[in-house]
Amino acid sequence: MKQKRAIPALPITSTSLIAAALLVTTALALCSCRPQESAKPEAGDAARTPGPEIPVAPETPAAAEDQAVTEDQANYLSLVAAGDNLFHDVMIRPNRETQSYNFTACYSEIKPIVEPADIAFINQETPLGGEVYGFSGYPLFNTPQEVGNALKAAGFDVINHATNHSMDKGEGAVFATMDYWDSVPGIHYLGIHRSQENRDSKKVIIEKNGIKTGFLSYTYGTNGLPLPRDKPYLVSLINESVMEKEIKALRPLCDVLIVSMHWGVEYQHTVSGGQKRLSRFLADNQVDLVIGHHPHVLEPYEFLDRPDGQKTLCFYSLGNFISAQDTAPTQLGGIAFVRIKQCDEKITIEEAGIIPVVNHYENGLSGFKVYPLYSYTADLAKKHLLRLRGISITIPWLTALAEETLSGGNILLKNPFDKKAHS
């Protein structure tokens, strides 16, 4: 915070007191809420080892109080978004004693970031089809539904399922995934649909703090596994004519419009031409926020100008959240943080940034857990399995990678919800 310069004291006179009072009341009257200003990917995801008129000042203190109340009526919304929740087969291990699954510990370190948010989004890379389809990892994934339980416990409430792995276990697993989430209170899932009528009529709109936030989601494809001929609606694919129609249908119903995009080129920190073209398309269609994922590594974010004079905030890729991938760059992901203000029916993004996170696991492919970079320690880094294999996983290296990738962006190295950290 910039330090304010001390103003020299002036002699106090009755004239100066009157002038000061007028200045204060005029300033209060002027208070108002002002807005601030693909290349086709490969089917990867493998773990490589298993002059305006001056307003008249209010005449009474009550008028000034009314002005303050108006300012207080501005609505605020906080949102966090995480990248690829990608469970490989080595991560799917039941408890030895109970033979049951529990993944809550994987997210214990990031729960203080996720739980306080008004809305928390995550890209669930793989189906949660249930045991009947066989739990498996690369190349055809099916993840225990207990992972969903752990996501819910951590505070996530918006789950994306439009990914290149949506069809890994066929249409039955897609329906089983929907059945599961429909049984979990407070969860909104994106990108998979029971029917065309369901897709057209079921709008994902979340109202919090007087702000209505709408969601849509799309993926570039499903790894060559086709959608059923009689169910082309099952998974939302990137198709500009369909997207434009769905965006125009949802836009008037919400204050904030968010689109989840599964796009880009795997393992590239740079934004592809396809991503650039599609982000421009989304901005032209008045989307407020784009949440990108699929490359498994961090990519930059930016604000795009829109024809209506507003801005579109686009996070191109939030990287991996948790996985068993075994290259150093795939261990660094990010949680996007956005704070939105609504005042006089205008939406402003008050704050935006990325909290870098580290995907940690240890010898024997055990102890999988996500840590915010700001709480990841040198001792933990020494235990990382890749470090034991001679691959550089150090805090300085992770920090440098985040700074290089997000150059010019806001890197958050503390919990934005922790008031003590900001004092």
Secondary structure as a PSIPRED ss2 file (coil, helix, strand):
# PSIPRED VFORMAT (PSIPRED V4.0)

   1 M C   1.000  0.000  0.000
   2 K C   1.000  0.000  0.000
   3 Q C   1.000  0.000  0.000
   4 K C   1.000  0.000  0.000
   5 R C   1.000  0.000  0.000
   6 A C   1.000  0.000  0.000
   7 I C   1.000  0.000  0.000
   8 P C   1.000  0.000  0.000
   9 A C   1.000  0.000  0.000
  10 L C   1.000  0.000  0.000
  11 P C   1.000  0.000  0.000
  12 I C   1.000  0.000  0.000
  13 T C   1.000  0.000  0.000
  14 S H   0.000  1.000  0.000
  15 T H   0.000  1.000  0.000
  16 S H   0.000  1.000  0.000
  17 L H   0.000  1.000  0.000
  18 I H   0.000  1.000  0.000
  19 A H   0.000  1.000  0.000
  20 A H   0.000  1.000  0.000
  21 A H   0.000  1.000  0.000
  22 L H   0.000  1.000  0.000
  23 L H   0.000  1.000  0.000
  24 V H   0.000  1.000  0.000
  25 T H   0.000  1.000  0.000
  26 T H   0.000  1.000  0.000
  27 A H   0.000  1.000  0.000
  28 L H   0.000  1.000  0.000
  29 A H   0.000  1.000  0.000
  30 L H   0.000  1.000  0.000
  31 C C   1.000  0.000  0.000
  32 S C   1.000  0.000  0.000
  33 C C   1.000  0.000  0.000
  34 R C   1.000  0.000  0.000
  35 P C   1.000  0.000  0.000
  36 Q C   1.000  0.000  0.000
  37 E C   1.000  0.000  0.000
  38 S C   1.000  0.000  0.000
  39 A C   1.000  0.000  0.000
  40 K C   1.000  0.000  0.000
  41 P C   1.000  0.000  0.000
  42 E C   1.000  0.000  0.000
  43 A C   1.000  0.000  0.000
  44 G C   1.000  0.000  0.000
  45 D C   1.000  0.000  0.000
  46 A C   1.000  0.000  0.000
  47 A C   1.000  0.000  0.000
  48 R C   1.000  0.000  0.000
  49 T C   1.000  0.000  0.000
  50 P C   1.000  0.000  0.000
  51 G C   1.000  0.000  0.000
  52 P C   1.000  0.000  0.000
  53 E C   1.000  0.000  0.000
  54 I C   1.000  0.000  0.000
  55 P C   1.000  0.000  0.000
  56 V C   1.000  0.000  0.000
  57 A C   1.000  0.000  0.000
  58 P C   1.000  0.000  0.000
  59 E C   1.000  0.000  0.000
  60 T C   1.000  0.000  0.000
  61 P H   0.000  1.000  0.000
  62 A H   0.000  1.000  0.000
  63 A H   0.000  1.000  0.000
  64 A H   0.000  1.000  0.000
  65 E H   0.000  1.000  0.000
  66 D H   0.000  1.000  0.000
  67 Q H   0.000  1.000  0.000
  68 A H   0.000  1.000  0.000
  69 V H   0.000  1.000  0.000
  70 T H   0.000  1.000  0.000
  71 E H   0.000  1.000  0.000
  72 D H   0.000  1.000  0.000
  73 Q C   1.000  0.000  0.000
  74 A C   1.000  0.000  0.000
  75 N E   0.000  0.000  1.000
  76 Y E   0.000  0.000  1.000
  77 L E   0.000  0.000  1.000
  78 S E   0.000  0.000  1.000
  79 L E   0.000  0.000  1.000
  80 V E   0.000  0.000  1.000
  81 A E   0.000  0.000  1.000
  82 A E   0.000  0.000  1.000
  83 G E   0.000  0.000  1.000
  84 D E   0.000  0.000  1.000
  85 N E   0.000  0.000  1.000
  86 L C   1.000  0.000  0.000
  87 F C   1.000  0.000  0.000
  88 H C   1.000  0.000  0.000
  89 D H   0.000  1.000  0.000
  90 V H   0.000  1.000  0.000
  91 M H   0.000  1.000  0.000
  92 I C   1.000  0.000  0.000
  93 R C   1.000  0.000  0.000
  94 P C   1.000  0.000  0.000
  95 N C   1.000  0.000  0.000
  96 R C   1.000  0.000  0.000
  97 E C   1.000  0.000  0.000
  98 T C   1.000  0.000  0.000
  99 Q C   1.000  0.000  0.000
 100 S C   1.000  0.000  0.000
 101 Y C   1.000  0.000  0.000
 102 N C   1.000  0.000  0.000
 103 F C   1.000  0.000  0.000
 104 T H   0.000  1.000  0.000
 105 A H   0.000  1.000  0.000
 106 C H   0.000  1.000  0.000
 107 Y H   0.000  1.000  0.000
 108 S C   1.000  0.000  0.000
 109 E C   1.000  0.000  0.000
 110 I C   1.000  0.000  0.000
 111 K H   0.000  1.000  0.000
 112 P H   0.000  1.000  0.000
 113 I H   0.000  1.000  0.000
 114 V H   0.000  1.000  0.000
 115 E C   1.000  0.000  0.000
 116 P C   1.000  0.000  0.000
 117 A C   1.000  0.000  0.000
 118 D C   1.000  0.000  0.000
 119 I E   0.000  0.000  1.000
 120 A E   0.000  0.000  1.000
 121 F E   0.000  0.000  1.000
 122 I E   0.000  0.000  1.000
 123 N E   0.000  0.000  1.000
 124 Q E   0.000  0.000  1.000
 125 E C   1.000  0.000  0.000
 126 T C   1.000  0.000  0.000
 127 P C   1.000  0.000  0.000
 128 L C   1.000  0.000  0.000
 129 G C   1.000  0.000  0.000
 130 G C   1.000  0.000  0.000
 131 E H   0.000  1.000  0.000
 132 V H   0.000  1.000  0.000
 133 Y H   0.000  1.000  0.000
 134 G C   1.000  0.000  0.000
 135 F C   1.000  0.000  0.000
 136 S E   0.000  0.000  1.000
 137 G C   1.000  0.000  0.000
 138 Y C   1.000  0.000  0.000
 139 P C   1.000  0.000  0.000
 140 L C   1.000  0.000  0.000
 141 F C   1.000  0.000  0.000
 142 N E   0.000  0.000  1.000
 143 T C   1.000  0.000  0.000
 144 P C   1.000  0.000  0.000
 145 Q C   1.000  0.000  0.000
 146 E H   0.000  1.000  0.000
 147 V H   0.000  1.000  0.000
 148 G H   0.000  1.000  0.000
 149 N H   0.000  1.000  0.000
 150 A H   0.000  1.000  0.000
 151 L H   0.000  1.000  0.000
 152 K H   0.000  1.000  0.000
 153 A H   0.000  1.000  0.000
 154 A H   0.000  1.000  0.000
 155 G C   1.000  0.000  0.000
 156 F C   1.000  0.000  0.000
 157 D C   1.000  0.000  0.000
 158 V E   0.000  0.000  1.000
 159 I E   0.000  0.000  1.000
 160 N E   0.000  0.000  1.000
 161 H C   1.000  0.000  0.000
 162 A C   1.000  0.000  0.000
 163 T C   1.000  0.000  0.000
 164 N C   1.000  0.000  0.000
 165 H C   1.000  0.000  0.000
 166 S C   1.000  0.000  0.000
 167 M C   1.000  0.000  0.000
 168 D C   1.000  0.000  0.000
 169 K C   1.000  0.000  0.000
 170 G H   0.000  1.000  0.000
 171 E H   0.000  1.000  0.000
 172 G H   0.000  1.000  0.000
 173 A H   0.000  1.000  0.000
 174 V H   0.000  1.000  0.000
 175 F H   0.000  1.000  0.000
 176 A H   0.000  1.000  0.000
 177 T H   0.000  1.000  0.000
 178 M H   0.000  1.000  0.000
 179 D H   0.000  1.000  0.000
 180 Y H   0.000  1.000  0.000
 181 W H   0.000  1.000  0.000
 182 D H   0.000  1.000  0.000
 183 S C   1.000  0.000  0.000
 184 V C   1.000  0.000  0.000
 185 P C   1.000  0.000  0.000
 186 G C   1.000  0.000  0.000
 187 I C   1.000  0.000  0.000
 188 H E   0.000  0.000  1.000
 189 Y E   0.000  0.000  1.000
 190 L E   0.000  0.000  1.000
 191 G C   1.000  0.000  0.000
 192 I E   0.000  0.000  1.000
 193 H C   1.000  0.000  0.000
 194 R C   1.000  0.000  0.000
 195 S C   1.000  0.000  0.000
 196 Q H   0.000  1.000  0.000
 197 E H   0.000  1.000  0.000
 198 N H   0.000  1.000  0.000
 199 R H   0.000  1.000  0.000
 200 D H   0.000  1.000  0.000
 201 S H   0.000  1.000  0.000
 202 K C   1.000  0.000  0.000
 203 K C   1.000  0.000  0.000
 204 V E   0.000  0.000  1.000
 205 I E   0.000  0.000  1.000
 206 I E   0.000  0.000  1.000
 207 E E   0.000  0.000  1.000
 208 K E   0.000  0.000  1.000
 209 N C   1.000  0.000  0.000
 210 G C   1.000  0.000  0.000
 211 I E   0.000  0.000  1.000
 212 K E   0.000  0.000  1.000
 213 T E   0.000  0.000  1.000
 214 G E   0.000  0.000  1.000
 215 F E   0.000  0.000  1.000
 216 L E   0.000  0.000  1.000
 217 S E   0.000  0.000  1.000
 218 Y E   0.000  0.000  1.000
 219 T E   0.000  0.000  1.000
 220 Y C   1.000  0.000  0.000
 221 G C   1.000  0.000  0.000
 222 T C   1.000  0.000  0.000
 223 N C   1.000  0.000  0.000
 224 G C   1.000  0.000  0.000
 225 L C   1.000  0.000  0.000
 226 P C   1.000  0.000  0.000
 227 L C   1.000  0.000  0.000
 228 P C   1.000  0.000  0.000
 229 R C   1.000  0.000  0.000
 230 D C   1.000  0.000  0.000
 231 K C   1.000  0.000  0.000
 232 P C   1.000  0.000  0.000
 233 Y C   1.000  0.000  0.000
 234 L C   1.000  0.000  0.000
 235 V E   0.000  0.000  1.000
 236 S C   1.000  0.000  0.000
 237 L E   0.000  0.000  1.000
 238 I C   1.000  0.000  0.000
 239 N C   1.000  0.000  0.000
 240 E H   0.000  1.000  0.000
 241 S H   0.000  1.000  0.000
 242 V H   0.000  1.000  0.000
 243 M H   0.000  1.000  0.000
 244 E H   0.000  1.000  0.000
 245 K H   0.000  1.000  0.000
 246 E H   0.000  1.000  0.000
 247 I H   0.000  1.000  0.000
 248 K H   0.000  1.000  0.000
 249 A H   0.000  1.000  0.000
 250 L H   0.000  1.000  0.000
 251 R H   0.000  1.000  0.000
 252 P H   0.000  1.000  0.000
 253 L H   0.000  1.000  0.000
 254 C C   1.000  0.000  0.000
 255 D C   1.000  0.000  0.000
 256 V E   0.000  0.000  1.000
 257 L E   0.000  0.000  1.000
 258 I E   0.000  0.000  1.000
 259 V E   0.000  0.000  1.000
 260 S E   0.000  0.000  1.000
 261 M E   0.000  0.000  1.000
 262 H E   0.000  0.000  1.000
 263 W C   1.000  0.000  0.000
 264 G C   1.000  0.000  0.000
 265 V C   1.000  0.000  0.000
 266 E C   1.000  0.000  0.000
 267 Y C   1.000  0.000  0.000
 268 Q C   1.000  0.000  0.000
 269 H C   1.000  0.000  0.000
 270 T C   1.000  0.000  0.000
 271 V C   1.000  0.000  0.000
 272 S C   1.000  0.000  0.000
 273 G H   0.000  1.000  0.000
 274 G H   0.000  1.000  0.000
 275 Q H   0.000  1.000  0.000
 276 K H   0.000  1.000  0.000
 277 R H   0.000  1.000  0.000
 278 L H   0.000  1.000  0.000
 279 S H   0.000  1.000  0.000
 280 R H   0.000  1.000  0.000
 281 F H   0.000  1.000  0.000
 282 L H   0.000  1.000  0.000
 283 A H   0.000  1.000  0.000
 284 D H   0.000  1.000  0.000
 285 N C   1.000  0.000  0.000
 286 Q C   1.000  0.000  0.000
 287 V C   1.000  0.000  0.000
 288 D C   1.000  0.000  0.000
 289 L E   0.000  0.000  1.000
 290 V E   0.000  0.000  1.000
 291 I E   0.000  0.000  1.000
 292 G E   0.000  0.000  1.000
 293 H E   0.000  0.000  1.000
 294 H C   1.000  0.000  0.000
 295 P C   1.000  0.000  0.000
 296 H C   1.000  0.000  0.000
 297 V C   1.000  0.000  0.000
 298 L E   0.000  0.000  1.000
 299 E C   1.000  0.000  0.000
 300 P C   1.000  0.000  0.000
 301 Y E   0.000  0.000  1.000
 302 E E   0.000  0.000  1.000
 303 F E   0.000  0.000  1.000
 304 L E   0.000  0.000  1.000
 305 D E   0.000  0.000  1.000
 306 R C   1.000  0.000  0.000
 307 P C   1.000  0.000  0.000
 308 D C   1.000  0.000  0.000
 309 G C   1.000  0.000  0.000
 310 Q C   1.000  0.000  0.000
 311 K E   0.000  0.000  1.000
 312 T E   0.000  0.000  1.000
 313 L E   0.000  0.000  1.000
 314 C E   0.000  0.000  1.000
 315 F E   0.000  0.000  1.000
 316 Y C   1.000  0.000  0.000
 317 S C   1.000  0.000  0.000
 318 L E   0.000  0.000  1.000
 319 G C   1.000  0.000  0.000
 320 N E   0.000  0.000  1.000
 321 F E   0.000  0.000  1.000
 322 I E   0.000  0.000  1.000
 323 S C   1.000  0.000  0.000
 324 A C   1.000  0.000  0.000
 325 Q C   1.000  0.000  0.000
 326 D C   1.000  0.000  0.000
 327 T C   1.000  0.000  0.000
 328 A H   0.000  1.000  0.000
 329 P H   0.000  1.000  0.000
 330 T H   0.000  1.000  0.000
 331 Q H   0.000  1.000  0.000
 332 L E   0.000  0.000  1.000
 333 G E   0.000  0.000  1.000
 334 G E   0.000  0.000  1.000
 335 I E   0.000  0.000  1.000
 336 A E   0.000  0.000  1.000
 337 F E   0.000  0.000  1.000
 338 V E   0.000  0.000  1.000
 339 R E   0.000  0.000  1.000
 340 I E   0.000  0.000  1.000
 341 K E   0.000  0.000  1.000
 342 Q E   0.000  0.000  1.000
 343 C E   0.000  0.000  1.000
 344 D C   1.000  0.000  0.000
 345 E C   1.000  0.000  0.000
 346 K E   0.000  0.000  1.000
 347 I E   0.000  0.000  1.000
 348 T E   0.000  0.000  1.000
 349 I E   0.000  0.000  1.000
 350 E E   0.000  0.000  1.000
 351 E E   0.000  0.000  1.000
 352 A E   0.000  0.000  1.000
 353 G E   0.000  0.000  1.000
 354 I E   0.000  0.000  1.000
 355 I E   0.000  0.000  1.000
 356 P E   0.000  0.000  1.000
 357 V E   0.000  0.000  1.000
 358 V E   0.000  0.000  1.000
 359 N E   0.000  0.000  1.000
 360 H E   0.000  0.000  1.000
 361 Y E   0.000  0.000  1.000
 362 E E   0.000  0.000  1.000
 363 N C   1.000  0.000  0.000
 364 G C   1.000  0.000  0.000
 365 L C   1.000  0.000  0.000
 366 S E   0.000  0.000  1.000
 367 G E   0.000  0.000  1.000
 368 F E   0.000  0.000  1.000
 369 K E   0.000  0.000  1.000
 370 V E   0.000  0.000  1.000
 371 Y E   0.000  0.000  1.000
 372 P E   0.000  0.000  1.000
 373 L H   0.000  1.000  0.000
 374 Y H   0.000  1.000  0.000
 375 S H   0.000  1.000  0.000
 376 Y C   1.000  0.000  0.000
 377 T C   1.000  0.000  0.000
 378 A H   0.000  1.000  0.000
 379 D H   0.000  1.000  0.000
 380 L H   0.000  1.000  0.000
 381 A H   0.000  1.000  0.000
 382 K H   0.000  1.000  0.000
 383 K H   0.000  1.000  0.000
 384 H C   1.000  0.000  0.000
 385 L H   0.000  1.000  0.000
 386 L H   0.000  1.000  0.000
 387 R H   0.000  1.000  0.000
 388 L H   0.000  1.000  0.000
 389 R C   1.000  0.000  0.000
 390 G C   1.000  0.000  0.000
 391 I C   1.000  0.000  0.000
 392 S C   1.000  0.000  0.000
 393 I C   1.000  0.000  0.000
 394 T C   1.000  0.000  0.000
 395 I H   0.000  1.000  0.000
 396 P H   0.000  1.000  0.000
 397 W H   0.000  1.000  0.000
 398 L H   0.000  1.000  0.000
 399 T H   0.000  1.000  0.000
 400 A H   0.000  1.000  0.000
 401 L H   0.000  1.000  0.000
 402 A H   0.000  1.000  0.000
 403 E H   0.000  1.000  0.000
 404 E H   0.000  1.000  0.000
 405 T H   0.000  1.000  0.000
 406 L C   1.000  0.000  0.000
 407 S C   1.000  0.000  0.000
 408 G C   1.000  0.000  0.000
 409 G C   1.000  0.000  0.000
 410 N C   1.000  0.000  0.000
 411 I E   0.000  0.000  1.000
 412 L C   1.000  0.000  0.000
 413 L C   1.000  0.000  0.000
 414 K C   1.000  0.000  0.000
 415 N C   1.000  0.000  0.000
 416 P C   1.000  0.000  0.000
 417 F C   1.000  0.000  0.000
 418 D C   1.000  0.000  0.000
 419 K H   0.000  1.000  0.000
 420 K H   0.000  1.000  0.000
 421 A H   0.000  1.000  0.000
 422 H H   0.000  1.000  0.000
 423 S C   1.000  0.000  0.000
